[in-house]
Amino acid sequence: MSGASVTLSGGPDVQSTWCASDPTAARPAKTRFTLGDGPGRTALERAAPVLAADLTDGPDVRRRPVFAHQAVGLGVRAVFSLPLGVGDQAIGTVDLFRDTPGPLDAAALRTALRVRDALTTTLLDLHARTHPPALDHPEVHQAVGMVMTQFDGDAHQALDRPRARAFAEGRTLTELAHDLTTRKLPLAPPQDEPPTEADPPDDDTP
């Protein structure tokens, strides 16, 4: 990789660059905000990896011609965007940039996914420290039980889902738990992780 950045989401249209390896790595994120398009935005919307291995030719250019043109102008030939979050609750993305086109091999992708998981854990822990969850609150326990039942996970996994959702929506865990238990906010339906865009059909659009 020639660069990396982390973008956090505060809602569908509120995103900010949390950190970048260098000024060049921060520029594609700004382009993504300006255009409202790019692999990172799609990864955030789908809560699934988007691997744009060649922004100079082929399907990745046809899918996002304006973004590809802008990225290549910044010296970026490939972008690999991985969603941060738990399940279908994306709270941001980690975007990896390469100055030459080409896909990630299996080992590099596994490493990138481990980094993504570590960043997700760190961000959720930071959010919990600044928005302390009232874990002794009965509605939090009830909400965790509801999530465990629907998603067939353990208590830790069931807590991480509403934590990620609260982070993404800029709310406290207690507030979110109240809306879940009073049915003001439905639980997201369970779903398999959508495929990446590594080998999409030519007519695919985001």
PyMOL CGO cylinders between C-alpha atoms (Angstrom):
from pymol import cmd
from pymol.cgo import CYLINDER

trace = [
    CYLINDER, 0.00, 0.00, 0.00, 1.12, 3.55, -0.65, 0.3, 1, 1, 1, 1, 1, 1,
    CYLINDER, 1.12, 3.55, -0.65, -1.32, 5.12, 1.81, 0.3, 1, 1, 1, 1, 1, 1,
    CYLINDER, -1.32, 5.12, 1.81, -4.31, 4.64, 4.10, 0.3, 1, 1, 1, 1, 1, 1,
    CYLINDER, -4.31, 4.64, 4.10, -7.03, 6.70, 5.76, 0.3, 1, 1, 1, 1, 1, 1,
    CYLINDER, -7.03, 6.70, 5.76, -9.89, 6.16, 8.19, 0.3, 1, 1, 1, 1, 1, 1,
    CYLINDER, -9.89, 6.16, 8.19, -13.22, 7.88, 7.63, 0.3, 1, 1, 1, 1, 1, 1,
    CYLINDER, -13.22, 7.88, 7.63, -15.97, 7.97, 10.25, 0.3, 1, 1, 1, 1, 1, 1,
    CYLINDER, -15.97, 7.97, 10.25, -19.67, 8.36, 9.56, 0.3, 1, 1, 1, 1, 1, 1,
    CYLINDER, -19.67, 8.36, 9.56, -22.09, 10.39, 11.64, 0.3, 1, 1, 1, 1, 1, 1,
    CYLINDER, -22.09, 10.39, 11.64, -25.04, 9.60, 9.39, 0.3, 1, 1, 1, 1, 1, 1,
    CYLINDER, -25.04, 9.60, 9.39, -25.73, 9.12, 5.67, 0.3, 1, 1, 1, 1, 1, 1,
    CYLINDER, -25.73, 9.12, 5.67, -24.39, 12.52, 4.67, 0.3, 1, 1, 1, 1, 1, 1,
    CYLINDER, -24.39, 12.52, 4.67, -22.02, 13.32, 7.56, 0.3, 1, 1, 1, 1, 1, 1,
    CYLINDER, -22.02, 13.32, 7.56, -18.52, 11.91, 7.18, 0.3, 1, 1, 1, 1, 1, 1,
    CYLINDER, -18.52, 11.91, 7.18, -15.09, 13.05, 8.29, 0.3, 1, 1, 1, 1, 1, 1,
    CYLINDER, -15.09, 13.05, 8.29, -11.52, 11.85, 7.91, 0.3, 1, 1, 1, 1, 1, 1,
    CYLINDER, -11.52, 11.85, 7.91, -10.34, 10.66, 11.32, 0.3, 1, 1, 1, 1, 1, 1,
    CYLINDER, -10.34, 10.66, 11.32, -6.75, 10.03, 10.29, 0.3, 1, 1, 1, 1, 1, 1,
    CYLINDER, -6.75, 10.03, 10.29, -4.58, 9.52, 7.21, 0.3, 1, 1, 1, 1, 1, 1,
    CYLINDER, -4.58, 9.52, 7.21, -1.07, 8.22, 6.68, 0.3, 1, 1, 1, 1, 1, 1,
    CYLINDER, -1.07, 8.22, 6.68, -0.11, 11.36, 4.75, 0.3, 1, 1, 1, 1, 1, 1,
    CYLINDER, -0.11, 11.36, 4.75, -1.72, 14.33, 2.95, 0.3, 1, 1, 1, 1, 1, 1,
    CYLINDER, -1.72, 14.33, 2.95, -1.93, 12.37, -0.32, 0.3, 1, 1, 1, 1, 1, 1,
    CYLINDER, -1.93, 12.37, -0.32, -3.94, 9.61, 1.37, 0.3, 1, 1, 1, 1, 1, 1,
    CYLINDER, -3.94, 9.61, 1.37, -6.39, 12.20, 2.74, 0.3, 1, 1, 1, 1, 1, 1,
    CYLINDER, -6.39, 12.20, 2.74, -7.19, 13.63, -0.69, 0.3, 1, 1, 1, 1, 1, 1,
    CYLINDER, -7.19, 13.63, -0.69, -9.22, 10.70, -2.11, 0.3, 1, 1, 1, 1, 1, 1,
    CYLINDER, -9.22, 10.70, -2.11, -11.48, 10.91, 0.95, 0.3, 1, 1, 1, 1, 1, 1,
    CYLINDER, -11.48, 10.91, 0.95, -12.09, 14.60, 0.22, 0.3, 1, 1, 1, 1, 1, 1,
    CYLINDER, -12.09, 14.60, 0.22, -12.85, 13.70, -3.39, 0.3, 1, 1, 1, 1, 1, 1,
    CYLINDER, -12.85, 13.70, -3.39, -15.33, 11.10, -2.15, 0.3, 1, 1, 1, 1, 1, 1,
    CYLINDER, -15.33, 11.10, -2.15, -17.11, 13.73, -0.03, 0.3, 1, 1, 1, 1, 1, 1,
    CYLINDER, -17.11, 13.73, -0.03, -17.18, 16.23, -2.89, 0.3, 1, 1, 1, 1, 1, 1,
    CYLINDER, -17.18, 16.23, -2.89, -18.51, 13.80, -5.48, 0.3, 1, 1, 1, 1, 1, 1,
    CYLINDER, -18.51, 13.80, -5.48, -20.75, 11.79, -3.15, 0.3, 1, 1, 1, 1, 1, 1,
    CYLINDER, -20.75, 11.79, -3.15, -19.27, 8.70, -4.79, 0.3, 1, 1, 1, 1, 1, 1,
    CYLINDER, -19.27, 8.70, -4.79, -16.37, 6.30, -4.53, 0.3, 1, 1, 1, 1, 1, 1,
    CYLINDER, -16.37, 6.30, -4.53, -15.54, 2.82, -3.22, 0.3, 1, 1, 1, 1, 1, 1,
    CYLINDER, -15.54, 2.82, -3.22, -15.57, 4.09, 0.37, 0.3, 1, 1, 1, 1, 1, 1,
    CYLINDER, -15.57, 4.09, 0.37, -19.09, 5.44, 0.12, 0.3, 1, 1, 1, 1, 1, 1,
    CYLINDER, -19.09, 5.44, 0.12, -20.35, 2.18, -1.36, 0.3, 1, 1, 1, 1, 1, 1,
    CYLINDER, -20.35, 2.18, -1.36, -18.55, 0.16, 1.33, 0.3, 1, 1, 1, 1, 1, 1,
    CYLINDER, -18.55, 0.16, 1.33, -20.23, 2.32, 3.97, 0.3, 1, 1, 1, 1, 1, 1,
    CYLINDER, -20.23, 2.32, 3.97, -23.68, 1.99, 2.41, 0.3, 1, 1, 1, 1, 1, 1,
    CYLINDER, -23.68, 1.99, 2.41, -23.45, -1.78, 1.86, 0.3, 1, 1, 1, 1, 1, 1,
    CYLINDER, -23.45, -1.78, 1.86, -21.41, -2.57, 5.01, 0.3, 1, 1, 1, 1, 1, 1,
    CYLINDER, -21.41, -2.57, 5.01, -19.25, -4.73, 2.76, 0.3, 1, 1, 1, 1, 1, 1,
    CYLINDER, -19.25, -4.73, 2.76, -15.72, -4.49, 1.31, 0.3, 1, 1, 1, 1, 1, 1,
    CYLINDER, -15.72, -4.49, 1.31, -15.34, -2.74, -2.03, 0.3, 1, 1, 1, 1, 1, 1,
    CYLINDER, -15.34, -2.74, -2.03, -12.14, -3.60, -3.88, 0.3, 1, 1, 1, 1, 1, 1,
    CYLINDER, -12.14, -3.60, -3.88, -11.42, -1.29, -6.80, 0.3, 1, 1, 1, 1, 1, 1,
    CYLINDER, -11.42, -1.29, -6.80, -8.19, -2.82, -8.08, 0.3, 1, 1, 1, 1, 1, 1,
    CYLINDER, -8.19, -2.82, -8.08, -7.75, -0.76, -11.25, 0.3, 1, 1, 1, 1, 1, 1,
    CYLINDER, -7.75, -0.76, -11.25, -8.92, 2.85, -11.58, 0.3, 1, 1, 1, 1, 1, 1,
    CYLINDER, -8.92, 2.85, -11.58, -7.13, 3.24, -14.90, 0.3, 1, 1, 1, 1, 1, 1,
    CYLINDER, -7.13, 3.24, -14.90, -9.17, 0.76, -16.97, 0.3, 1, 1, 1, 1, 1, 1,
    CYLINDER, -9.17, 0.76, -16.97, -11.98, -1.76, -16.88, 0.3, 1, 1, 1, 1, 1, 1,
    CYLINDER, -11.98, -1.76, -16.88, -15.11, -2.14, -14.71, 0.3, 1, 1, 1, 1, 1, 1,
    CYLINDER, -15.11, -2.14, -14.71, -13.90, 0.12, -11.89, 0.3, 1, 1, 1, 1, 1, 1,
    CYLINDER, -13.90, 0.12, -11.89, -13.57, 3.04, -14.31, 0.3, 1, 1, 1, 1, 1, 1,
    CYLINDER, -13.57, 3.04, -14.31, -16.93, 2.36, -15.98, 0.3, 1, 1, 1, 1, 1, 1,
    CYLINDER, -16.93, 2.36, -15.98, -18.62, 2.18, -12.61, 0.3, 1, 1, 1, 1, 1, 1,
    CYLINDER, -18.62, 2.18, -12.61, -17.17, 5.43, -11.25, 0.3, 1, 1, 1, 1, 1, 1,
    CYLINDER, -17.17, 5.43, -11.25, -15.64, 7.37, -14.15, 0.3, 1, 1, 1, 1, 1, 1,
    CYLINDER, -15.64, 7.37, -14.15, -15.49, 10.76, -12.42, 0.3, 1, 1, 1, 1, 1, 1,
    CYLINDER, -15.49, 10.76, -12.42, -14.05, 9.40, -9.17, 0.3, 1, 1, 1, 1, 1, 1,
    CYLINDER, -14.05, 9.40, -9.17, -11.55, 7.25, -11.08, 0.3, 1, 1, 1, 1, 1, 1,
    CYLINDER, -11.55, 7.25, -11.08, -10.39, 10.25, -13.10, 0.3, 1, 1, 1, 1, 1, 1,
    CYLINDER, -10.39, 10.25, -13.10, -9.95, 12.35, -9.96, 0.3, 1, 1, 1, 1, 1, 1,
    CYLINDER, -9.95, 12.35, -9.96, -8.17, 9.55, -8.06, 0.3, 1, 1, 1, 1, 1, 1,
    CYLINDER, -8.17, 9.55, -8.06, -5.72, 8.84, -10.87, 0.3, 1, 1, 1, 1, 1, 1,
    CYLINDER, -5.72, 8.84, -10.87, -4.98, 12.56, -11.00, 0.3, 1, 1, 1, 1, 1, 1,
    CYLINDER, -4.98, 12.56, -11.00, -3.96, 12.29, -7.34, 0.3, 1, 1, 1, 1, 1, 1,
    CYLINDER, -3.96, 12.29, -7.34, -1.66, 9.36, -8.08, 0.3, 1, 1, 1, 1, 1, 1,
    CYLINDER, -1.66, 9.36, -8.08, -4.07, 6.68, -6.83, 0.3, 1, 1, 1, 1, 1, 1,
    CYLINDER, -4.07, 6.68, -6.83, -4.55, 3.66, -9.14, 0.3, 1, 1, 1, 1, 1, 1,
    CYLINDER, -4.55, 3.66, -9.14, -6.34, 1.28, -6.75, 0.3, 1, 1, 1, 1, 1, 1,
    CYLINDER, -6.34, 1.28, -6.75, -8.57, 1.71, -3.68, 0.3, 1, 1, 1, 1, 1, 1,
    CYLINDER, -8.57, 1.71, -3.68, -9.58, -1.00, -1.23, 0.3, 1, 1, 1, 1, 1, 1,
    CYLINDER, -9.58, -1.00, -1.23, -12.35, 0.16, 1.14, 0.3, 1, 1, 1, 1, 1, 1,
    CYLINDER, -12.35, 0.16, 1.14, -13.29, -1.94, 4.16, 0.3, 1, 1, 1, 1, 1, 1,
    CYLINDER, -13.29, -1.94, 4.16, -16.25, -1.04, 6.39, 0.3, 1, 1, 1, 1, 1, 1,
    CYLINDER, -16.25, -1.04, 6.39, -15.68, -0.48, 10.09, 0.3, 1, 1, 1, 1, 1, 1,
    CYLINDER, -15.68, -0.48, 10.09, -18.42, -1.79, 12.33, 0.3, 1, 1, 1, 1, 1, 1,
    CYLINDER, -18.42, -1.79, 12.33, -20.30, -4.90, 13.36, 0.3, 1, 1, 1, 1, 1, 1,
    CYLINDER, -20.30, -4.90, 13.36, -22.52, -6.85, 11.02, 0.3, 1, 1, 1, 1, 1, 1,
    CYLINDER, -22.52, -6.85, 11.02, -24.60, -4.48, 8.92, 0.3, 1, 1, 1, 1, 1, 1,
    CYLINDER, -24.60, -4.48, 8.92, -23.85, -1.48, 11.15, 0.3, 1, 1, 1, 1, 1, 1,
    CYLINDER, -23.85, -1.48, 11.15, -21.05, 0.43, 9.39, 0.3, 1, 1, 1, 1, 1, 1,
    CYLINDER, -21.05, 0.43, 9.39, -19.55, 3.31, 11.39, 0.3, 1, 1, 1, 1, 1, 1,
    CYLINDER, -19.55, 3.31, 11.39, -16.93, 4.27, 8.82, 0.3, 1, 1, 1, 1, 1, 1,
    CYLINDER, -16.93, 4.27, 8.82, -14.32, 2.83, 6.51, 0.3, 1, 1, 1, 1, 1, 1,
    CYLINDER, -14.32, 2.83, 6.51, -10.61, 2.16, 6.34, 0.3, 1, 1, 1, 1, 1, 1,
    CYLINDER, -10.61, 2.16, 6.34, -9.41, 2.95, 2.84, 0.3, 1, 1, 1, 1, 1, 1,
    CYLINDER, -9.41, 2.95, 2.84, -6.17, 1.55, 1.47, 0.3, 1, 1, 1, 1, 1, 1,
    CYLINDER, -6.17, 1.55, 1.47, -4.55, 3.18, -1.55, 0.3, 1, 1, 1, 1, 1, 1,
    CYLINDER, -4.55, 3.18, -1.55, -2.04, 1.92, -4.07, 0.3, 1, 1, 1, 1, 1, 1,
    CYLINDER, -2.04, 1.92, -4.07, -0.13, 3.95, -6.66, 0.3, 1, 1, 1, 1, 1, 1,
    CYLINDER, -0.13, 3.95, -6.66, -0.13, 1.01, -9.07, 0.3, 1, 1, 1, 1, 1, 1,
    CYLINDER, -0.13, 1.01, -9.07, -3.15, -1.03, -10.22, 0.3, 1, 1, 1, 1, 1, 1,
    CYLINDER, -3.15, -1.03, -10.22, -3.60, -4.60, -9.09, 0.3, 1, 1, 1, 1, 1, 1,
    CYLINDER, -3.60, -4.60, -9.09, -5.72, -6.71, -6.72, 0.3, 1, 1, 1, 1, 1, 1,
    CYLINDER, -5.72, -6.71, -6.72, -4.93, -7.67, -3.14, 0.3, 1, 1, 1, 1, 1, 1,
    CYLINDER, -4.93, -7.67, -3.14, -3.70, -11.22, -2.76, 0.3, 1, 1, 1, 1, 1, 1,
    CYLINDER, -3.70, -11.22, -2.76, -5.35, -13.48, -0.19, 0.3, 1, 1, 1, 1, 1, 1,
    CYLINDER, -5.35, -13.48, -0.19, -2.72, -12.88, 2.50, 0.3, 1, 1, 1, 1, 1, 1,
    CYLINDER, -2.72, -12.88, 2.50, -2.88, -9.09, 2.12, 0.3, 1, 1, 1, 1, 1, 1,
    CYLINDER, -2.88, -9.09, 2.12, -6.68, -9.13, 2.28, 0.3, 1, 1, 1, 1, 1, 1,
    CYLINDER, -6.68, -9.13, 2.28, -6.62, -11.21, 5.48, 0.3, 1, 1, 1, 1, 1, 1,
    CYLINDER, -6.62, -11.21, 5.48, -4.20, -8.73, 7.04, 0.3, 1, 1, 1, 1, 1, 1,
    CYLINDER, -4.20, -8.73, 7.04, -6.35, -5.79, 5.96, 0.3, 1, 1, 1, 1, 1, 1,
    CYLINDER, -6.35, -5.79, 5.96, -9.45, -7.38, 7.48, 0.3, 1, 1, 1, 1, 1, 1,
    CYLINDER, -9.45, -7.38, 7.48, -7.60, -7.94, 10.78, 0.3, 1, 1, 1, 1, 1, 1,
    CYLINDER, -7.60, -7.94, 10.78, -6.61, -4.27, 10.80, 0.3, 1, 1, 1, 1, 1, 1,
    CYLINDER, -6.61, -4.27, 10.80, -10.24, -3.37, 10.10, 0.3, 1, 1, 1, 1, 1, 1,
    CYLINDER, -10.24, -3.37, 10.10, -11.41, -5.47, 13.04, 0.3, 1, 1, 1, 1, 1, 1,
    CYLINDER, -11.41, -5.47, 13.04, -8.81, -3.93, 15.37, 0.3, 1, 1, 1, 1, 1, 1,
    CYLINDER, -8.81, -3.93, 15.37, -9.84, -0.41, 14.34, 0.3, 1, 1, 1, 1, 1, 1,
    CYLINDER, -9.84, -0.41, 14.34, -13.51, -1.23, 14.90, 0.3, 1, 1, 1, 1, 1, 1,
    CYLINDER, -13.51, -1.23, 14.90, -12.80, -2.48, 18.43, 0.3, 1, 1, 1, 1, 1, 1,
    CYLINDER, -12.80, -2.48, 18.43, -10.70, 0.60, 19.21, 0.3, 1, 1, 1, 1, 1, 1,
    CYLINDER, -10.70, 0.60, 19.21, -13.32, 3.03, 17.94, 0.3, 1, 1, 1, 1, 1, 1,
    CYLINDER, -13.32, 3.03, 17.94, -16.18, 1.35, 19.80, 0.3, 1, 1, 1, 1, 1, 1,
    CYLINDER, -16.18, 1.35, 19.80, -14.11, 1.34, 23.01, 0.3, 1, 1, 1, 1, 1, 1,
    CYLINDER, -14.11, 1.34, 23.01, -13.31, 5.05, 22.58, 0.3, 1, 1, 1, 1, 1, 1,
    CYLINDER, -13.31, 5.05, 22.58, -16.99, 5.80, 22.03, 0.3, 1, 1, 1, 1, 1, 1,
    CYLINDER, -16.99, 5.80, 22.03, -17.93, 3.80, 25.13, 0.3, 1, 1, 1, 1, 1, 1,
    CYLINDER, -17.93, 3.80, 25.13, -15.45, 5.82, 27.22, 0.3, 1, 1, 1, 1, 1, 1,
    CYLINDER, -15.45, 5.82, 27.22, -16.84, 9.16, 26.04, 0.3, 1, 1, 1, 1, 1, 1,
    CYLINDER, -16.84, 9.16, 26.04, -20.46, 7.92, 26.13, 0.3, 1, 1, 1, 1, 1, 1,
    CYLINDER, -20.46, 7.92, 26.13, -20.39, 5.48, 29.10, 0.3, 1, 1, 1, 1, 1, 1,
    CYLINDER, -20.39, 5.48, 29.10, -22.99, 2.74, 28.53, 0.3, 1, 1, 1, 1, 1, 1,
    CYLINDER, -22.99, 2.74, 28.53, -25.34, 2.20, 31.42, 0.3, 1, 1, 1, 1, 1, 1,
    CYLINDER, -25.34, 2.20, 31.42, -24.88, -1.57, 31.38, 0.3, 1, 1, 1, 1, 1, 1,
    CYLINDER, -24.88, -1.57, 31.38, -26.89, -1.91, 34.57, 0.3, 1, 1, 1, 1, 1, 1,
    CYLINDER, -26.89, -1.91, 34.57, -29.87, -0.24, 32.91, 0.3, 1, 1, 1, 1, 1, 1,
    CYLINDER, -29.87, -0.24, 32.91, -32.68, -2.81, 32.39, 0.3, 1, 1, 1, 1, 1, 1,
    CYLINDER, -32.68, -2.81, 32.39, -33.42, -1.60, 28.86, 0.3, 1, 1, 1, 1, 1, 1,
    CYLINDER, -33.42, -1.60, 28.86, -29.81, -2.23, 27.82, 0.3, 1, 1, 1, 1, 1, 1,
    CYLINDER, -29.81, -2.23, 27.82, -30.02, -5.82, 29.10, 0.3, 1, 1, 1, 1, 1, 1,
    CYLINDER, -30.02, -5.82, 29.10, -33.36, -6.28, 27.37, 0.3, 1, 1, 1, 1, 1, 1,
    CYLINDER, -33.36, -6.28, 27.37, -32.02, -4.89, 24.09, 0.3, 1, 1, 1, 1, 1, 1,
    CYLINDER, -32.02, -4.89, 24.09, -28.96, -7.17, 24.26, 0.3, 1, 1, 1, 1, 1, 1,
    CYLINDER, -28.96, -7.17, 24.26, -31.28, -10.14, 24.83, 0.3, 1, 1, 1, 1, 1, 1,
    CYLINDER, -31.28, -10.14, 24.83, -33.35, -9.17, 21.80, 0.3, 1, 1, 1, 1, 1, 1,
    CYLINDER, -33.35, -9.17, 21.80, -30.24, -8.94, 19.63, 0.3, 1, 1, 1, 1, 1, 1,
    CYLINDER, -30.24, -8.94, 19.63, -28.95, -12.30, 20.93, 0.3, 1, 1, 1, 1, 1, 1,
    CYLINDER, -28.95, -12.30, 20.93, -32.24, -13.94, 20.02, 0.3, 1, 1, 1, 1, 1, 1,
    CYLINDER, -32.24, -13.94, 20.02, -32.43, -12.49, 16.52, 0.3, 1, 1, 1, 1, 1, 1,
    CYLINDER, -32.43, -12.49, 16.52, -28.80, -12.88, 15.51, 0.3, 1, 1, 1, 1, 1, 1,
    CYLINDER, -28.80, -12.88, 15.51, -27.98, -16.04, 17.48, 0.3, 1, 1, 1, 1, 1, 1,
    CYLINDER, -27.98, -16.04, 17.48, -24.80, -14.56, 18.96, 0.3, 1, 1, 1, 1, 1, 1,
    CYLINDER, -24.80, -14.56, 18.96, -23.23, -14.37, 22.38, 0.3, 1, 1, 1, 1, 1, 1,
    CYLINDER, -23.23, -14.37, 22.38, -23.68, -11.46, 24.79, 0.3, 1, 1, 1, 1, 1, 1,
    CYLINDER, -23.68, -11.46, 24.79, -20.49, -9.68, 23.68, 0.3, 1, 1, 1, 1, 1, 1,
    CYLINDER, -20.49, -9.68, 23.68, -21.48, -9.81, 20.02, 0.3, 1, 1, 1, 1, 1, 1,
    CYLINDER, -21.48, -9.81, 20.02, -25.03, -8.76, 20.88, 0.3, 1, 1, 1, 1, 1, 1,
    CYLINDER, -25.03, -8.76, 20.88, -23.71, -5.71, 22.77, 0.3, 1, 1, 1, 1, 1, 1,
    CYLINDER, -23.71, -5.71, 22.77, -21.37, -4.71, 19.94, 0.3, 1, 1, 1, 1, 1, 1,
    CYLINDER, -21.37, -4.71, 19.94, -24.20, -4.41, 17.41, 0.3, 1, 1, 1, 1, 1, 1,
    CYLINDER, -24.20, -4.41, 17.41, -26.18, -1.71, 19.24, 0.3, 1, 1, 1, 1, 1, 1,
    CYLINDER, -26.18, -1.71, 19.24, -22.91, -0.03, 20.26, 0.3, 1, 1, 1, 1, 1, 1,
    CYLINDER, -22.91, -0.03, 20.26, -21.97, 0.27, 16.59, 0.3, 1, 1, 1, 1, 1, 1,
    CYLINDER, -21.97, 0.27, 16.59, -25.41, 1.57, 15.72, 0.3, 1, 1, 1, 1, 1, 1,
    CYLINDER, -25.41, 1.57, 15.72, -25.32, 4.12, 18.53, 0.3, 1, 1, 1, 1, 1, 1,
    CYLINDER, -25.32, 4.12, 18.53, -21.88, 5.26, 17.33, 0.3, 1, 1, 1, 1, 1, 1,
    CYLINDER, -21.88, 5.26, 17.33, -23.07, 5.64, 13.74, 0.3, 1, 1, 1, 1, 1, 1,
    CYLINDER, -23.07, 5.64, 13.74, -26.14, 7.62, 14.83, 0.3, 1, 1, 1, 1, 1, 1,
    CYLINDER, -26.14, 7.62, 14.83, -24.32, 9.79, 17.38, 0.3, 1, 1, 1, 1, 1, 1,
    CYLINDER, -24.32, 9.79, 17.38, -26.42, 8.53, 20.29, 0.3, 1, 1, 1, 1, 1, 1,
    CYLINDER, -26.42, 8.53, 20.29, -25.83, 6.86, 23.64, 0.3, 1, 1, 1, 1, 1, 1,
    CYLINDER, -25.83, 6.86, 23.64, -26.32, 3.14, 24.06, 0.3, 1, 1, 1, 1, 1, 1,
    CYLINDER, -26.32, 3.14, 24.06, -29.06, 3.78, 26.61, 0.3, 1, 1, 1, 1, 1, 1,
    CYLINDER, -29.06, 3.78, 26.61, -31.02, 5.95, 24.17, 0.3, 1, 1, 1, 1, 1, 1,
    CYLINDER, -31.02, 5.95, 24.17, -30.75, 3.35, 21.45, 0.3, 1, 1, 1, 1, 1, 1,
    CYLINDER, -30.75, 3.35, 21.45, -31.72, 0.53, 23.81, 0.3, 1, 1, 1, 1, 1, 1,
    CYLINDER, -31.72, 0.53, 23.81, -34.86, 2.44, 24.81, 0.3, 1, 1, 1, 1, 1, 1,
    CYLINDER, -34.86, 2.44, 24.81, -35.94, 2.78, 21.17, 0.3, 1, 1, 1, 1, 1, 1,
    CYLINDER, -35.94, 2.78, 21.17, -35.23, -0.90, 20.50, 0.3, 1, 1, 1, 1, 1, 1,
    CYLINDER, -35.23, -0.90, 20.50, -37.18, -2.17, 23.50, 0.3, 1, 1, 1, 1, 1, 1,
    CYLINDER, -37.18, -2.17, 23.50, -40.14, 0.14, 22.86, 0.3, 1, 1, 1, 1, 1, 1,
    CYLINDER, -40.14, 0.14, 22.86, -40.17, -0.90, 19.18, 0.3, 1, 1, 1, 1, 1, 1,
    CYLINDER, -40.17, -0.90, 19.18, -39.61, 2.66, 18.00, 0.3, 1, 1, 1, 1, 1, 1,
    CYLINDER, -39.61, 2.66, 18.00, -36.55, 1.35, 16.17, 0.3, 1, 1, 1, 1, 1, 1,
    CYLINDER, -36.55, 1.35, 16.17, -36.63, -2.06, 14.48, 0.3, 1, 1, 1, 1, 1, 1,
    CYLINDER, -36.63, -2.06, 14.48, -33.72, -4.44, 14.64, 0.3, 1, 1, 1, 1, 1, 1,
    CYLINDER, -33.72, -4.44, 14.64, -31.99, -4.73, 11.28, 0.3, 1, 1, 1, 1, 1, 1,
    CYLINDER, -31.99, -4.73, 11.28, -32.87, -8.04, 9.61, 0.3, 1, 1, 1, 1, 1, 1,
    CYLINDER, -32.87, -8.04, 9.61, -30.06, -10.60, 9.62, 0.3, 1, 1, 1, 1, 1, 1,
    CYLINDER, -30.06, -10.60, 9.62, -28.31, -10.92, 6.28, 0.3, 1, 1, 1, 1, 1, 1,
    CYLINDER, -28.31, -10.92, 6.28, -25.25, -12.42, 4.72, 0.3, 1, 1, 1, 1, 1, 1,
    CYLINDER, -25.25, -12.42, 4.72, -22.40, -10.07, 3.89, 0.3, 1, 1, 1, 1, 1, 1,
    CYLINDER, -22.40, -10.07, 3.89, -22.83, -8.91, 0.29, 0.3, 1, 1, 1, 1, 1, 1,
    CYLINDER, -22.83, -8.91, 0.29, -20.12, -9.81, -2.19, 0.3, 1, 1, 1, 1, 1, 1,
    CYLINDER, -20.12, -9.81, -2.19, -17.30, -7.39, -2.87, 0.3, 1, 1, 1, 1, 1, 1,
    CYLINDER, -17.30, -7.39, -2.87, -16.87, -5.58, -6.13, 0.3, 1, 1, 1, 1, 1, 1,
    CYLINDER, -16.87, -5.58, -6.13, -13.61, -7.32, -7.01, 0.3, 1, 1, 1, 1, 1, 1,
    CYLINDER, -13.61, -7.32, -7.01, -15.07, -8.97, -10.13, 0.3, 1, 1, 1, 1, 1, 1,
    CYLINDER, -15.07, -8.97, -10.13, -18.36, -7.19, -10.97, 0.3, 1, 1, 1, 1, 1, 1,
    CYLINDER, -18.36, -7.19, -10.97, -20.26, -7.45, -14.26, 0.3, 1, 1, 1, 1, 1, 1,
    CYLINDER, -20.26, -7.45, -14.26, -19.51, -4.67, -16.70, 0.3, 1, 1, 1, 1, 1, 1,
    CYLINDER, -19.51, -4.67, -16.70, -22.96, -3.10, -16.38, 0.3, 1, 1, 1, 1, 1, 1,
    CYLINDER, -22.96, -3.10, -16.38, -22.99, -3.03, -12.59, 0.3, 1, 1, 1, 1, 1, 1,
    CYLINDER, -22.99, -3.03, -12.59, -23.56, 0.36, -11.01, 0.3, 1, 1, 1, 1, 1, 1,
    CYLINDER, -23.56, 0.36, -11.01, -23.33, 1.34, -7.33, 0.3, 1, 1, 1, 1, 1, 1,
]
cmd.load_cgo(trace, "trace")
